[in-house]
Amino acid sequence: MNHLINLSFFLLRLLPLRLYYVVADCFFFLTYYIVRYRRDVVRMNISRAFPSESPVNTKSIEKRFYHHLADYMVESAAMIRMTKSDYSKRFRFVNIDLFDEALKQGKNVLIATGHYGNWEWMGCLPLFSENSIYAVYKEQSNRFINSVMLYAREQHGIRLLPYPGVYKEILSLPPGKSVAVLMLADQRPKMENRARWIEFMNQDVTYFRGLDNIYKAMKGVAFYVQIQKIKRGHYTIEFIPLKPQPLEDNSGEWLSKRYFKALEENIRIDPAFYLWSHNRWKFVKPAHEVD
């Protein structure tokens, strides 16, 4: 599978944008029917997330997911050649003024998104904002993809903060200047990392406390980025403020709860565009921790 991905990324660099989705259709056929890439994981995740759905509807979500996964792959490869004009047509920020105004007021901003739609294209954000924007980054296991994604993510001005060590990096950011930090907060931590548990898509899942810890370190405001896929290759992005409820402690771990609620609402708009191939629900909550 890795060799197929490497070859696809290399060839895509040679093609005009209009032909990318022809490649995506081929990639869908290969991953779904030939390679059967993580079919068991995808089917299990969707079935557990939507237990009341009929087998026919579950199968429909599954196939549409693989079509979207193929689109995501070619769209990610396209980043290395896309311009502001390309993004303006395909990745529309509906309320970026809300984000800019928070930074203008001198507040640090934490932007939390998930593996939904095309999260990679959030790397174009510096093209539409004059503010300093950082992103939390975890190295990919595939060296070729890692180097391509590093280049694609940084080429428009985002500065990457390596994980682990992100807290030290954030605390060392220039004082007196507001910054924005973007992170994917639905990663699955290792069990030995004292993971916390939360209900997400009808199941208990582990989650990193990093979102809450980074928020506390930044002492700013937080947004969830809701991505909606309007049609093939076209998305809208909305910044949704995440705030504690009146009785919640602003210094506590309320943010992760609010984030996962927002992400679940995003997924339920159209489930096919979430990354179901990721084994997000791999771990089972220990019996002594069950409520």
KEMAR-40791 format. One record per residue: residue number from 1; residue in three letters; x, y, z of N, C-alpha, C in turn. Coordinates in steps of 0.02 Angstrom, whole numbers, plus 32768, in hexadecimal, padded with zeros to 4 digits. Layout:
<rs>
n  res  nX  nY  nZ  caX  caY  caZ  cX  cY  cZ
NUM  ALA  X  Y  Z  X  Y  Z  X  Y  Z
...
</rs>
This chain:
<rs>
n  res  nX  nY  nZ  caX  caY  caZ  cX  cY  cZ
1  MET  8029  7FC4  8000  8000  8000  8000  802B  803F  8000
2  ASN  8061  803E  8028  808D  8079  802B  80AD  8088  7FE7
3  HIS  80C1  8054  7FC2  80DE  805E  7F80  80AC  807D  7F50
4  LEU  806D  8067  7F56  8038  8083  7F2B  802E  80CD  7F3A
5  ILE  802E  80DF  7F7A  8025  8124  7F8E  805F  814F  7F75
6  ASN  809D  8136  7F7F  80D8  815B  7F69  80D6  8169  7F1E
7  LEU  80C5  8136  7EF7  80C2  813D  7EAF  808C  816F  7E9B
8  SER  8052  816B  7EBD  801A  8197  7EAD  802D  81E0  7EB9
9  PHE  804D  81EE  7EF1  8061  8233  7F01  8092  824D  7ECC
10  PHE  80C1  8223  7EB8  80F3  8238  7E87  80D2  8249  7E43
11  LEU  80A5  821D  7E2C  8085  8227  7DEB  8056  8263  7DEC
12  LEU  8034  826D  7E24  8004  82A4  7E29  8026  82E8  7E20
13  ARG  8064  82ED  7E33  8088  832D  7E2D  808F  8340  7DE4
14  LEU  8089  830F  7DB7  8094  831D  7D6F  8053  832E  7D4B
15  LEU  8019  8327  7D6C  7FD9  832F  7D4B  7FBA  8374  7D56
16  PRO  7F93  838C  7D26  7F6B  83C9  7D32  7F33  83BA  7D64
17  LEU  7F1D  83ED  7D88  7EEB  83E2  7DBD  7EAB  83C1  7DA5
18  ARG  7E96  83D0  7D68  7E56  83B5  7D4F  7E57  836A  7D49
19  LEU  7E93  834C  7D46  7E97  8303  7D3F  7E9F  82DF  7D81
20  TYR  7EA4  8304  7DB8  7EAF  82E4  7DF8  7E76  82B5  7E0C
21  TYR  7E39  82C8  7DFC  7E01  829F  7E11  7DF7  8261  7DE5
22  VAL  7E14  8261  7DAB  7E17  8224  7D83  7E43  81F1  7DA8
23  VAL  7E7B  820A  7DC2  7EA8  81E0  7DE9  7E84  81C8  7E28
24  ALA  7E5D  81F5  7E47  7E39  81E3  7E84  7E09  81A9  7E77
25  ASP  7DE7  81AA  7E3F  7DB9  8174  7E2E  7DDE  8131  7E28
26  CYS  7E19  8133  7E0A  7E42  80F7  7E05  7E5A  80E0  7E4A
27  PHE  7E6D  8112  7E71  7E85  8103  7EB4  7E4E  80E3  7EDF
28  PHE  7E0F  80FB  7ED7  7DD6  80DD  7EFA  7DCF  8094  7EE8
29  PHE  7DD1  8085  7EA7  7DC9  8040  7E90  7DFE  8013  7EAE
30  LEU  7E3C  802B  7EAF  7E73  8003  7EC9  7E6C  7FF8  7F15
31  THR  7E5E  802D  7F3A  7E5C  8027  7F83  7E1F  8000  7F9B
32  TYR  7DE7  8008  7F78  7DA9  7FE9  7F8F  7DA1  7FA1  7F76
33  TYR  7DAE  7F96  7F36  7DA0  7F54  7F19  7DDD  7F27  7F15
34  ILE  7E18  7F43  7F0B  7E54  7F19  7F01  7E7B  7F11  7F43
35  VAL  7E93  7F48  7F5D  7EBA  7F45  7F9B  7E8D  7F39  7FD8
36  ARG  7E4F  7F50  7FD3  7E1E  7F4B  800B  7E3C  7F6A  804B
37  TYR  7E56  7FA6  8043  7E7A  7FC9  8078  7E4F  7FD2  80B6
38  ARG  7E61  7FAF  80EB  7E41  7FB5  812D  7DF5  7FAF  812A
39  ARG  7DDC  7F87  80FE  7D93  7F80  80F6  7D72  7F6A  8137
40  ASP  7D91  7F3B  815B  7D74  7F21  8199  7D70  7F58  81CE
41  VAL  7DA5  7F80  81D3  7DA6  7FB6  8204  7D71  7FEA  81F4
42  VAL  7D6D  7FFE  81B5  7D3D  8030  81A0  7CF6  8019  81AE
43  ARG  7CE7  7FDC  819A  7CA3  7FC1  81A3  7C91  7FBC  81ED
44  MET  7CC0  7FA6  8216  7CB3  7FA0  825E  7CA8  7FE5  827D
45  ASN  7CD2  8015  826B  7CCB  8058  8288  7C88  8078  8276
46  ILE  7C74  8073  8238  7C35  8091  8222  7BFA  806F  8243
47  SER  7BFC  802D  8247  7BC4  8007  8265  7BBC  8017  82AE
48  ARG  7BF2  801F  82D2  7BEE  802F  8319  7BDA  8078  8325
49  ALA  7BEF  80A4  82F8  7BDD  80EA  82FF  7B93  80F6  82F0
50  PHE  7B78  80CE  82C2  7B32  80D5  82AE  7B0D  8092  82B4
51  PRO  7B03  807B  82F1  7AE6  8038  82FB  7A9E  8031  82E2
52  SER  7A7A  8069  82DB  7A34  8065  82C4  7A2E  8067  8279
53  GLU  7A66  8073  8256  7A63  8076  820D  7A5C  802F  81F0
54  SER  7A39  802B  81B8  7A31  7FEB  8196  7A72  7FD7  8174
55  PRO  7A7C  7F97  8167  7AB9  7F81  8143  7AC1  7FA5  8100
56  VAL  7A8A  7FB4  80DF  7A8E  7FD6  809E  7AAA  801C  80A7
57  ASN  7A92  8041  80D9  7AAB  8085  80E5  7AF3  8084  80FD
58  THR  7B04  8053  8126  7B49  804D  813E  7B78  8040  8103
59  LYS  7B64  8016  80D6  7B8D  8007  809B  7B94  8045  806F
60  SER  7B5E  806D  806A  7B61  80AA  8043  7B93  80DC  8060
61  ILE  7B92  80E4  80A3  7BC2  8110  80C4  7C09  80F7  80B8
62  GLU  7C12  80B6  80BC  7C54  8097  80B2  7C70  80A6  806D
63  LYS  7C49  809C  8039  7C61  80A7  7FF5  7C6E  80F1  7FE8
64  ARG  7C41  811C  8001  7C4B  8164  7FF8  7C8A  817B  801E
65  PHE  7C98  815B  8057  7CD6  816B  807A  7D13  815B  8050
66  TYR  7D15  8122  8030  7D4F  8110  8007  7D56  813E  7FCA
67  HIS  7D1D  8154  7FAF  7D21  8186  7F79  7D40  81C6  7F94
68  HIS  7D2A  81DB  7FCF  7D46  8218  7FED  7D8F  8210  7FFF
69  LEU  7DA2  81D5  8019  7DE7  81C9  802B  7E14  81D0  7FEE
70  ALA  7DFD  81B8  7FB5  7E23  81BF  7F77  7E29  8209  7F64
71  ASP  7DF2  822E  7F6B  7DF5  8276  7F5E  7E26  8299  7F8C
72  TYR  7E23  8286  7FCC  7E50  82A4  7FFE  7E99  8299  7FEC
73  MET  7EA9  825D  7FD5  7EEE  824D  7FC3  7F07  8279  7F89
74  VAL  7EDF  827F  7F55  7EF7  82A6  7F1C  7EF6  82F1  7F2C
75  GLU  7EC6  8306  7F56  7EC3  834D  7F6A  7EFF  835F  7F95
76  SER  7F14  8331  7FBF  7F4F  833D  7FE9  7F8D  8342  7FBE
77  ALA  7F91  8317  7F8C  7FCA  831B  7F5E  7FC9  835C  7F37
78  ALA  7F8E  8376  7F28  7F88  83B4  7F01  7FA0  83F1  7F27
79  MET  7FA5  83EC  7F69  7FBA  8425  7F91  7FFD  8441  7F7C
80  ILE  8029  8417  7F64  806C  842D  7F53  806D  845B  7F15
81  ARG  8033  8460  7EF2  8030  848B  7EB7  7FF7  84BD  7EBA
82  MET  7FCE  84BB  7EEE  7F93  84E7  7EF1  7FA6  852D  7F07
83  THR  7F82  855E  7EED  7F8D  85A5  7EFC  7F52  85C0  7F23
84  LYS  7F58  85FF  7F39  7F21  8620  7F5C  7EE3  8622  7F31
85  SER  7EEB  862C  7EF1  7EB2  862D  7EC4  7E8E  85E9  7EC2
86  ASP  7EB5  85B3  7EC2  7E98  8570  7EC3  7E6F  8565  7F02
87  TYR  7E8D  8577  7F3B  7E6B  856D  7F7B  7E2D  8599  7F7F
88  SER  7E30  85D5  7F66  7DF6  8603  7F69  7DB9  85E5  7F48
89  LYS  7DC4  85BF  7F14  7D8C  85A0  7EEF  7D73  8560  7F12
90  ARG  7DA0  853F  7F38  7D8F  84FC  7F50  7D8A  84F6  7F9D
91  PHE  7DA4  8526  7FC2  7DA8  851F  800B  7D94  8562  8029
92  ARG  7D53  856C  8033  7D39  85AE  8043  7D2F  85B7  808F
93  PHE  7D51  85E9  80AA  7D49  85FB  80F1  7D0C  862A  80F6
94  VAL  7CD9  8615  811B  7C9B  863C  811D  7C9D  8672  8154
95  ASN  7CC7  866A  8186  7CCA  869D  81BC  7D10  86A5  81D8
96  ILE  7D41  86AA  81AB  7D86  86B1  81C2  7D91  86F1  81E9
97  ASP  7D63  8721  81E1  7D69  8760  8206  7D64  8754  8252
98  LEU  7D3F  8720  8266  7D39  870F  82AD  7D7D  86FA  82C8
99  PHE  7DA1  86D3  82A2  7DE4  86BC  82B4  7E15  86F7  82B6
100  ASP  7E14  8720  8282  7E42  875A  827F  7E35  878C  82B6
101  GLU  7DF5  8796  82C6  7DE4  87C8  82F9  7DFE  87B4  833E
102  ALA  7DFC  8773  834E  7E16  875C  838E  7E61  876A  8394
103  LEU  7E86  875D  835E  7ECD  876C  835D  7EDB  87B7  835F
104  LYS  7EB0  87DC  833D  7EB7  8825  833C  7EB0  8843  8381
105  GLN  7E87  8822  83AB  7E7C  8839  83EF  7EB5  8823  841E
106  GLY  7EE8  8803  8402  7F21  87EF  842A  7F1A  87AC  844C
107  LYS  7EE9  8784  8437  7EDD  8742  8455  7F00  870B  842D
108  ASN  7F1C  86DB  8450  7F35  869F  842F  7EF9  8674  841B
109  VAL  7EFF  8650  83E4  7EC7  8629  83CB  7EDD  85E0  83C0
110  LEU  7EB6  85B3  83DD  7EC0  856B  83D2  7E8A  8554  83A2
111  ILE  7E9F  8537  836A  7E70  851F  8337  7E71  84D3  8338
112  ALA  7E38  84B5  834A  7E34  846C  834D  7E0A  8452  8314
113  THR  7E24  8422  82F0  7DFE  8402  82BB  7E07  83B7  82C1
114  GLY  7DE6  8392  8295  7DE9  8349  8298  7DF7  832C  8253
115  HIS  7DF9  82EA  824F  7E06  82C8  820F  7DC5  82C4  81E8
116  TYR  7DAE  82FE  81D2  7D6F  8302  81AE  7D77  832F  8171
117  GLY  7D56  831C  813A  7D5D  8344  80FD  7DA4  8341  80E4
118  ASN  7DC0  837B  80D3  7E07  837E  80C3  7E28  83AD  80F5
119  TRP  7E3E  8390  812C  7E5F  83B7  8161  7EA3  83D1  814B
120  GLU  7EC3  83AE  811B  7F05  83C4  8104  7F02  8409  80E4
121  TRP  7ECB  8418  80C3  7EC7  8459  80A1  7EC3  8494  80D2
122  MET  7EBC  8486  8113  7EC0  84BD  8143  7F05  84DD  8142
123  GLY  7F34  84BB  8122  7F77  84D7  811B  7F79  8517  80F1
124  CYS  7F42  8525  80CE  7F3F  8563  80A6  7F2B  859F  80D0
125  LEU  7F1B  8595  810F  7F02  85CC  8139  7F2E  860B  8138
126  PRO  7F71  8605  8139  7F9A  8642  8137  7F91  866C  80F7
127  LEU  7F77  864D  80C2  7F6B  8673  8085  7F32  86A4  808C
128  PHE  7F06  8697  80BE  7ECB  86C0  80C7  7ECB  86E6  810A
129  SER  7F03  86E3  812D  7F09  8706  816D  7F52  871F  8173
130  GLU  7F59  875A  818F  7F9C  8776  8196  7FBC  8764  81D9
131  ASN  7F9D  8738  81FF  7FB5  8728  8242  7FE6  86ED  8241
132  SER  800B  86E6  8278  803A  86AE  8280  8013  866F  8292
133  ILE  801C  863B  826A  7FF6  85FE  8274  8026  85C2  8279
134  TYR  801D  859C  82AE  8045  8560  82B9  8017  8523  82B6
135  ALA  8034  84E9  82AB  800E  84AB  82AB  8034  8474  82CF
136  VAL  8011  844F  82F8  8030  8416  831B  8038  83DE  82E8
137  TYR  8074  83C1  82E6  8084  8390  82B2  80A2  8351  82CF
138  LYS  8089  8318  82B9  80A5  82D7  82CD  80C2  82B5  828F
139  GLU  80FF  829F  8294  8122  8281  825B  80FE  8243  8241
140  GLN  80FA  823E  81FE  80DC  8204  81DE  810E  81CA  81DA
141  SER  80F6  818D  81DC  8122  8153  81D9  8141  8149  8194
142  ASN  811B  815C  8160  8134  8157  811B  815F  8195  810D
143  ARG  81A0  818A  8100  81CF  81C2  80F9  81BF  81EE  80BC
144  PHE  81AA  81CF  8085  819B  81F6  804A  815F  8223  8056
145  ILE  8129  8205  8071  80ED  822C  8080  80FC  8261  80B4
146  ASN  8126  8250  80E4  8138  8281  8118  815A  82BE  80F9
147  SER  8189  82B4  80CB  81AC  82EC  80AD  817D  8315  8081
148  VAL  8150  82F3  805C  8120  8316  8031  80F1  8340  805B
149  MET  80D7  8323  8092  80A6  8346  80BC  80C7  837F  80E2
150  LEU  8105  8377  80F6  8128  83AE  8116  812D  83EA  80E7
151  TYR  8140  83DC  80A9  8146  8412  8078  8102  8432  806A
152  ALA  80CF  8407  8060  808D  8420  804F  8070  844A  8088
153  ARG  807B  8435  80C6  805E  8459  80FF  8082  849A  810D
154  GLU  80C1  849E  80FD  80E8  84DA  810E  80EC  850D  80D5
155  GLN  80DC  84F9  8099  80EA  8524  805F  80C2  8565  805F
156  HIS  8088  8566  8082  8060  85A3  8082  8069  85CD  80C1
157  GLY  8098  85B8  80EC  80A8  85E3  8125  809A  85C8  816A
158  ILE  807A  858E  816E  8070  8570  81B0  80B3  8556  81CA
159  ARG  80BF  8563  820A  80FC  8549  822B  80E8  850C  8255
160  LEU  810D  84D6  824D  80FB  8497  826E  811C  8492  82B3
161  LEU  80F3  847D  82E4  810B  8470  8327  810F  8424  832F
162  PRO  814A  8409  833A  8151  83C0  833D  8130  83A2  837B
163  TYR  8114  8366  8371  80F8  8340  83A9  8122  8301  83B0
164  PRO  813A  82EF  83EB  8130  8311  842C  815B  8350  8433
165  GLY  8155  8370  846B  817A  83AC  8477  8154  83EB  8466
166  VAL  8114  83E3  8455  80ED  841C  843E  80E2  8450  8475
167  TYR  80DB  8439  84B4  80CE  8469  84EA  8109  8498  84F4
168  LYS  8145  847C  84F1  8181  84A5  84F8  8185  84D8  84BF
169  GLU  8173  84C2  8483  8175  84EF  844A  8143  8528  8452
170  ILE  8107  8518  846A  80D4  854B  8471  80E8  857E  84A6
171  LEU  8104  8565  84DD  8118  8593  8512  8152  85C0  84FD
172  SER  8176  85AC  84C9  81AF  85D4  84B1  819D  8602  8477
173  LEU  815D  8603  8464  8148  862F  842E  8153  8678  8442
174  PRO  815D  86A4  8411  816C  86EA  841F  813A  870A  844E
175  PRO  8150  8726  8486  8122  8747  84B5  8108  8789  8499
176  GLY  80CD  879B  84AE  80B1  87DB  849A  8092  87DB  8455
177  LYS  8092  87A2  8433  8074  879D  83F1  8044  8763  83EF
178  SER  8007  8771  83DB  7FD4  873C  83D9  7FE3  870D  839E
179  VAL  7FD7  86CC  83AA  7FE3  8699  8378  7FA8  8669  8376
180  ALA  7FA3  8644  8340  7F71  8610  8339  7F93  85CC  8332
181  VAL  7F77  859A  8353  7F92  8556  834F  7F5B  8528  8337
182  LEU  7F69  8503  8301  7F39  84D5  82E4  7F4D  848E  82F7
183  MET  7F1B  8465  830B  7F2B  8420  831B  7EF0  83F2  830B
184  LEU  7F01  83B5  82F7  7ED1  837E  82F0  7ECB  835D  8334
185  ALA  7E91  8361  8352  7E8B  834C  8398  7E69  8309  83A2
186  ASP  7E5C  82E4  836B  7E3B  82A3  8373  7E6A  8269  8367
187  GLN  7EAA  8275  8373  7EDB  823E  836E  7ED0  820C  83A7
188  ARG  7EE5  81CE  839C  7EDE  819A  83CF  7F20  8193  83F5
189  PRO  7F20  81A1  8436  7F5D  819A  845D  7F6A  8151  846F
190  LYS  7FA7  8143  8486  7FB7  8100  849E  7F99  80F7  84E4
191  MET  7F85  80BA  84F2  7F65  80AD  8533  7F93  80BE  856D
192  GLU  7FD5  80B3  8564  8003  80BE  859B  800E  8108  85AA
193  ASN  7FF1  8134  8580  7FF9  817B  858A  7FC4  819A  85B8
194  ARG  7FA9  8170  85E4  7F75  8187  8613  7F3D  81AA  85EF
195  ALA  7F23  8188  85BE  7EEF  81A5  8594  7EAF  81B2  85BB
196  ARG  7E8C  81E6  85A8  7E4A  81F5  85C2  7E17  81D7  8593
197  TRP  7DD9  81CF  85AC  7DA4  81B1  8585  7D6B  81E2  857B
198  ILE  7D4A  81DC  8542  7D11  8207  8533  7CE3  81E1  8502
199  GLU  7CA2  81EF  8505  7C75  81CE  84D6  7C75  81F6  8494
200  PHE  7C80  81D1  845E  7C85  81F0  841C  7C68  81C0  83E9
201  MET  7C34  81D4  83C6  7C13  81AB  8394  7BFC  8169  83B2
202  ASN  7BD9  816D  83EB  7BBA  8134  840C  7BEB  8103  842C
203  GLN  7C2A  8117  8433  7C5C  80EA  8450  7C8C  8111  847C
204  ASP  7CA7  80EE  84AD  7CDB  810D  84D7  7D1D  810B  84B1
205  VAL  7D3F  8145  84AF  7D80  8148  848D  7DB2  816C  84B9
206  THR  7DF2  815D  84AD  7E27  8180  84D0  7E36  81C1  84AC
207  TYR  7E4F  81F2  84D1  7E61  8230  84B1  7E9C  8250  84D5
208  PHE  7EC1  8278  84B0  7EF9  829D  84CC  7EE0  82D7  84F7
209  ARG  7F03  82E4  852D  7EF3  8320  8554  7F16  835D  8538
210  GLY  7F3A  8353  8501  7F61  8389  84E4  7F38  83C6  84D0
211  LEU  7EFB  83BB  84B8  7ED1  83F4  84A4  7EC6  8423  84DF
212  ASP  7EB3  8406  8518  7EA7  842F  8554  7EE7  844E  856D
213  ASN  7F1E  8428  856C  7F5D  8441  8587  7F79  847A  855C
214  ILE  7F73  8474  851A  7F8A  84A9  84EE  7F5F  84E8  84F7
215  TYR  7F1E  84DE  84FF  7EF1  8516  850B  7F04  853C  854A
216  LYS  7F14  8517  857F  7F28  8537  85BE  7F6A  855D  85B5
217  ALA  7F98  853F  8590  7FD9  855F  8585  7FD3  859F  855C
218  MET  7FA4  859E  852C  7F9D  85D8  8500  7F76  8611  8520
219  LYS  7F49  85FF  854F  7F20  8633  8570  7EFB  865E  853D
220  GLY  7ED8  863E  8510  7EB5  8663  84DB  7E6E  864B  84D1
221  VAL  7E59  8646  8492  7E17  862F  8480  7E1E  85F3  8452
222  ALA  7DE7  85CC  844D  7DE9  8590  8424  7DB1  858E  83F2
223  PHE  7DC0  8572  83B7  7D8E  8569  8383  7D90  8521  836B
224  TYR  7D55  8507  835B  7D51  84C9  8334  7D48  84DC  82EB
225  VAL  7D6E  84BC  82BE  7D67  84CA  8277  7D39  8495  8259
226  GLN  7CFD  84AB  8246  7CCD  847E  8227  7CD6  8480  81DB
227  ILE  7CE9  8446  81C0  7CF3  8440  8178  7CB8  841A  815A
228  GLN  7C9B  8437  8125  7C66  8415  8102  7C79  840D  80B8
229  LYS  7C6E  83D1  809F  7C7D  83C4  8059  7C3E  83D3  8030
230  ILE  7C42  8408  8007  7C08  841D  7FE0  7BFF  83F2  7FA2
231  LYS  7C36  83E6  7F81  7C37  83B8  7F48  7C80  83A3  7F40
232  ARG  7C8D  837A  7F0F  7CCF  835F  7F06  7D03  8397  7EFD
233  GLY  7D33  839A  7F2A  7D68  83CB  7F26  7D55  8410  7F3E
234  HIS  7D1B  8417  7F60  7D04  8458  7F77  7CEB  8452  7FBF
235  TYR  7D04  847F  7FEA  7CF5  847C  8031  7CE5  84C2  804C
236  THR  7CBE  84C4  8082  7CB6  8503  80A8  7CD1  84F7  80EE
237  ILE  7CEC  852B  810B  7D0D  8527  814D  7CEF  855D  817A
238  GLU  7CD8  8548  81B4  7CBB  8577  81E4  7CDE  8572  8227
239  PHE  7CF1  85AB  8244  7D0F  85AD  8286  7CD8  85B1  82BB
240  ILE  7CD3  857D  82E4  7CA0  857A  8318  7CC1  8583  835C
241  PRO  7CB0  85B8  8381  7CCF  85C4  83C3  7CBF  858B  83F3
242  LEU  7CF1  8575  8418  7CE8  8543  844D  7CF0  8566  8490
243  LYS  7CBB  8565  84B8  7CBC  8588  84F9  7CA2  855A  852F
244  PRO  7CBB  8564  856D  7CA1  853C  85A5  7C5A  8551  85B7
245  GLN  7C34  8522  85D2  7BF1  8532  85EC  7BF8  855A  862C
246  PRO  7BC4  857F  8641  7BC8  85AA  867C  7BE4  8589  86BB
247  LEU  7BD3  8549  86C5  7BE7  8528  8703  7C28  8500  86FB
248  GLU  7C46  8502  86C0  7C84  84DE  86B5  7CC0  8509  86C6
249  ASP  7CF4  84E7  86DE  7D32  8509  86F0  7D59  8518  86B0
250  ASN  7D66  8557  86A3  7D8A  856B  8667  7DD0  854E  8663
251  SER  7DEC  8538  869D  7E2F  851B  869D  7E2D  84CF  869A
252  GLY  7DF2  84B1  8698  7DEB  8469  8697  7DEF  844B  8652
253  GLU  7DD8  840D  864B  7DDD  83EA  860B  7D9A  83EC  85E6
254  TRP  7D79  8425  85E7  7D3A  842E  85C4  7D43  842F  8578
255  LEU  7D7E  8446  8562  7D88  8452  851A  7D83  8411  84F2
256  SER  7DA1  83DB  850A  7D9E  839C  84E5  7D55  8384  84DE
257  LYS  7D2E  838D  8512  7CE7  8379  850F  7CC3  83A2  84DA
258  ARG  7CCE  83E3  84D9  7CAD  840E  84A9  7CC6  83FF  8462
259  TYR  7D06  83F0  845C  7D23  83E0  841B  7D04  83A0  83FE
260  PHE  7D02  836B  8425  7CE8  832C  840B  7C9D  8331  83FB
261  LYS  7C7A  835A  841F  7C33  8365  840F  7C2D  8388  83CC
262  ALA  7C56  83BB  83C1  7C55  83E0  8381  7C69  83B3  8347
263  LEU  7C9D  8389  8351  7CB3  835C  831D  7C7D  8329  830C
264  GLU  7C5B  830F  833F  7C26  82DE  8332  7BED  82FE  830B
265  GLU  7BDB  833C  831C  7BA7  835F  82F7  7BBC  8369  82AE
266  ASN  7BFC  8377  82A4  7C17  837F  8261  7C12  833E  8239
267  ILE  7C23  8307  8258  7C21  82C6  8237  7BDA  82B2  8224
268  ARG  7BAB  82C0  8251  7B66  82AB  8244  7B45  82D2  820C
269  ILE  7B62  830B  81F8  7B49  832F  81BD  7B50  8302  817F
270  ASP  7B8A  82E3  8179  7B95  82B1  8144  7BCD  8283  815A
271  PRO  7BBD  8247  8173  7BEF  821A  8190  7C24  8202  8160
272  ALA  7C18  8205  811F  7C47  81E8  80EF  7C8A  820B  80EE
273  PHE  7C8E  8247  8109  7CCA  826F  8101  7CF8  826D  813F
274  TYR  7CEA  8240  816E  7D17  8237  81A7  7D48  81FF  8197
275  LEU  7D81  81FE  81B9  7DB6  81CD  81AB  7DA7  818C  81CF
276  TRP  7D7A  8164  81B4  7D66  8126  81D4  7D9C  80F0  81D0
277  SER  7DCD  80F7  81A6  7E02  80C5  81A0  7E33  80C8  81DA
278  HIS  7E31  80FE  8200  7E5B  8103  823C  7E3B  80DA  8273
279  ASN  7E62  80B0  8294  7E47  8084  82C8  7E3D  80AB  8309
280  ARG  7E11  80DC  8305  7E07  810C  833C  7DEE  80EB  837C
281  TRP  7DC5  80B7  8375  7DA6  8096  83AE  7DC7  8053  83BE
282  LYS  7E09  8050  83B6  7E2D  8012  83BF  7E2A  7FF9  8407
283  PHE  7E31  8026  8437  7E36  8012  847D  7DF1  800E  849E
284  VAL  7DEB  7FDF  84CC  7DAE  7FD6  84F2  7DB8  7FF3  8538
285  LYS  7D88  8019  854F  7D8D  8038  8590  7D92  8003  85C7
286  PRO  7DC6  8007  85F2  7DCD  7FD5  8627  7D90  7FD3  8654
287  ALA  7D81  7F96  866D  7D45  7F8C  8696  7D44  7FB9  86D3
288  HIS  7D7F  7FC5  86F2  7D80  7FEE  872F  7D74  8038  8721
289  GLU  7D75  804C  86DF  7D69  8092  86CE  7D23  809D  86B2
290  VAL  7CFC  8067  86A9  7CB9  806E  868E  7C8C  808F  86C1
291  ASP  7C65  80C2  86AA  7C3A  80E7  86D8  7C04  80BA  86F6
</rs>
